Amino acid sequence: MKYEGEDSIVEMKSFRQCSLCEKYHRVGEEVDVYDCCDYEDKDWMVNWVKRLQKKIKEPKSVSDFVKWSRNVFNTSITH
């Protein structure tokens, strides 16, 4: 098997197949996960930003712990 962009045949043990993009990368080669995401879905970052903006707009709920701690704090001040 030839490595993409190489003229000579190389041993497969010097390459590994990426589980995200299924391309072969050299062993030890630094491959950024975002490069593989771009290969899978060209608009992934745009979609991620849209989801992030939607999440920011949602009102934050108060957890039970926060409610409890406020109650304890308010009770201790009044007594």
Buried (B, 14 or more C-beta within 10 A) or exposed (E): EEBEEEEEEEEEEEBBEBEEBEBBBEEEEEBEEEBBBBBEEEEEEEEEEEEEEEEEEEEEEEEEEEEEEEEEEEEEEEE
